[in-house]
Each structure stands twice: as structure tokens, then as C-alpha cells.
């Protein structure tokens, strides 16, 4: 159904007898269908890179937290 709607809206864009509001509606419909079909594919391609980034960030956070806690000592000298 989406492919048929996109095909019809693209065909309406190239007709000369259409009024301006119909052309705007068809252009937005085409843009919406392209975005809704493209975003999940692009997100699926980029997901492994994002997971790798999160793992590196977790190692960075754990490494910094453990080293800072081990190196900080407080000494009280009471006389």
C-alpha cells in the first residue's frame, strides 16, 4: 500500500494540471514515506557502531572510577 501511495504521489508531482496545494501534499507524502522507510535501515546499519561506543564508554567510566577511588587516601593526624 505504501509503494502504491508513493508511486501515485510521485506521478501527481509531474502532472501539469494539478493545483499547488495538491502538489505540496504529494511532495510531503513522498518525503514522509522515504523517511519512514529510510530511517530504520540507516539505524540498523549504525547500531553496531553505537553499541561499540557504549562498551568503550563503560570501560572508560569503570576505569576512571576505580583508579580515582584507590588513589585517594585521607589521613587524620591527631596529636
Phi and psi in degrees as GROMACS dihedral restraints (atoms count N, CA, C in turn):
[ dihedral_restraints ]
;  ai    aj    ak    al  type     phi  dphi    fc
    3     4     5     6     1   -64.8    20    10
    4     5     6     7     1   -39.1    20    10
    6     7     8     9     1   -65.5    20    10
    7     8     9    10     1   -40.8    20    10
    9    10    11    12     1   -65.9    20    10
   10    11    12    13     1   -40.2    20    10
   12    13    14    15     1   -65.4    20    10
   13    14    15    16     1   -41.6    20    10
   15    16    17    18     1   -65.1    20    10
   16    17    18    19     1   -41.4    20    10
   18    19    20    21     1   -62.9    20    10
   19    20    21    22     1   -44.5    20    10
   21    22    23    24     1   -65.2    20    10
   22    23    24    25     1   -40.0    20    10
   24    25    26    27     1   -68.9    20    10
   25    26    27    28     1   -35.6    20    10
   27    28    29    30     1   -68.6    20    10
   28    29    30    31     1   -40.6    20    10
   30    31    32    33     1   -64.4    20    10
   31    32    33    34     1   -36.7    20    10
   33    34    35    36     1   -67.3    20    10
   34    35    36    37     1   -29.0    20    10
   36    37    38    39     1   -64.8    20    10
   37    38    39    40     1   -30.1    20    10
   39    40    41    42     1   -93.1    20    10
   40    41    42    43     1     0.6    20    10
   42    43    44    45     1   -81.0    20    10
   43    44    45    46     1   142.3    20    10
   45    46    47    48     1   -85.6    20    10
   46    47    48    49     1   -22.0    20    10
   48    49    50    51     1   -90.6    20    10
   49    50    51    52     1     2.9    20    10
   51    52    53    54     1   -77.4    20    10
   52    53    54    55     1   149.6    20    10
   54    55    56    57     1   -85.5    20    10
   55    56    57    58     1   170.3    20    10
   57    58    59    60     1   -65.9    20    10
   58    59    60    61     1   -40.8    20    10
   60    61    62    63     1   -65.8    20    10
   61    62    63    64     1   -37.2    20    10
   63    64    65    66     1   -66.7    20    10
   64    65    66    67     1   -37.0    20    10
   66    67    68    69     1   -65.0    20    10
   67    68    69    70     1   -41.3    20    10
   69    70    71    72     1   -63.8    20    10
   70    71    72    73     1   -45.3    20    10
   72    73    74    75     1   -60.0    20    10
   73    74    75    76     1   -44.8    20    10
   75    76    77    78     1   -66.4    20    10
   76    77    78    79     1   -36.6    20    10
   78    79    80    81     1   -66.5    20    10
   79    80    81    82     1   -42.3    20    10
   81    82    83    84     1   -67.4    20    10
   82    83    84    85     1   -36.4    20    10
   84    85    86    87     1   -64.4    20    10
   85    86    87    88     1   -43.3    20    10
   87    88    89    90     1   -63.8    20    10
   88    89    90    91     1   -44.5    20    10
   90    91    92    93     1   -61.5    20    10
   91    92    93    94     1   -43.0    20    10
   93    94    95    96     1   -62.8    20    10
   94    95    96    97     1   -42.9    20    10
   96    97    98    99     1   -67.0    20    10
   97    98    99   100     1   -37.6    20    10
   99   100   101   102     1   -66.5    20    10
  100   101   102   103     1   -43.2    20    10
  102   103   104   105     1   -65.8    20    10
  103   104   105   106     1   -44.4    20    10
  105   106   107   108     1   -67.9    20    10
  106   107   108   109     1   -25.1    20    10
  108   109   110   111     1   -89.9    20    10
  109   110   111   112     1   -26.0    20    10
  111   112   113   114     1   -86.5    20    10
  112   113   114   115     1   -36.1    20    10
  114   115   116   117     1   -63.3    20    10
  115   116   117   118     1   -46.2    20    10
  117   118   119   120     1   -62.5    20    10
  118   119   120   121     1   -36.7    20    10
  120   121   122   123     1   -66.5    20    10
  121   122   123   124     1   -44.8    20    10
  123   124   125   126     1   -66.9    20    10
  124   125   126   127     1   -36.7    20    10
  126   127   128   129     1   -67.2    20    10
  127   128   129   130     1   -37.6    20    10
  129   130   131   132     1   -65.2    20    10
  130   131   132   133     1   -37.0    20    10
  132   133   134   135     1   -69.3    20    10
  133   134   135   136     1   -37.4    20    10
  135   136   137   138     1   -89.5    20    10
  136   137   138   139     1    -9.2    20    10
  138   139   140   141     1   -60.8    20    10
  139   140   141   142     1   -43.6    20    10
  141   142   143   144     1   -60.0    20    10
  142   143   144   145     1   -35.9    20    10
  144   145   146   147     1   -65.8    20    10
  145   146   147   148     1   -38.9    20    10
  147   148   149   150     1   -68.7    20    10
  148   149   150   151     1   -39.3    20    10
  150   151   152   153     1   -64.8    20    10
  151   152   153   154     1   -41.2    20    10
  153   154   155   156     1   -62.4    20    10
  154   155   156   157     1   -41.0    20    10
  156   157   158   159     1   -61.8    20    10
  157   158   159   160     1   -42.9    20    10
  159   160   161   162     1   -64.8    20    10
  160   161   162   163     1   -37.7    20    10
  162   163   164   165     1   -65.8    20    10
  163   164   165   166     1   -40.9    20    10
  165   166   167   168     1   -65.3    20    10
  166   167   168   169     1   -38.4    20    10
  168   169   170   171     1   -66.3    20    10
  169   170   171   172     1   -38.7    20    10
  171   172   173   174     1   -64.1    20    10
  172   173   174   175     1   -42.7    20    10
  174   175   176   177     1   -63.4    20    10
  175   176   177   178     1   -38.7    20    10
  177   178   179   180     1   -63.8    20    10
  178   179   180   181     1   -44.9    20    10
  180   181   182   183     1   -66.3    20    10
  181   182   183   184     1   -44.6    20    10
  183   184   185   186     1   -66.9    20    10
  184   185   186   187     1   -41.2    20    10
  186   187   188   189     1   -64.4    20    10
  187   188   189   190     1   -41.3    20    10
  189   190   191   192     1   -72.1    20    10
  190   191   192   193     1   -38.7    20    10
  192   193   194   195     1   -68.9    20    10
  193   194   195   196     1   -42.4    20    10
  195   196   197   198     1   -71.2    20    10
  196   197   198   199     1   -37.2    20    10
  198   199   200   201     1   -72.3    20    10
  199   200   201   202     1   -34.2    20    10
  201   202   203   204     1   -73.0    20    10
  202   203   204   205     1   -34.2    20    10
  204   205   206   207     1   -72.3    20    10
  205   206   207   208     1   -33.7    20    10
  207   208   209   210     1   -75.7    20    10
  208   209   210   211     1   -28.4    20    10
  210   211   212   213     1   -90.0    20    10
  211   212   213   214     1   -12.9    20    10
  213   214   215   216     1   -91.2    20    10
  214   215   216   217     1   121.1    20    10
  216   217   218   219     1  -130.4    20    10
  217   218   219   220     1   142.9    20    10
  219   220   221   222     1  -116.3    20    10
  220   221   222   223     1   126.0    20    10
  222   223   224   225     1  -115.2    20    10
  223   224   225   226     1   132.9    20    10
  225   226   227   228     1  -109.9    20    10
  226   227   228   229     1   123.7    20    10
  228   229   230   231     1  -109.1    20    10
  229   230   231   232     1    98.7    20    10
  231   232   233   234     1   -96.5    20    10
  232   233   234   235     1   132.2    20    10
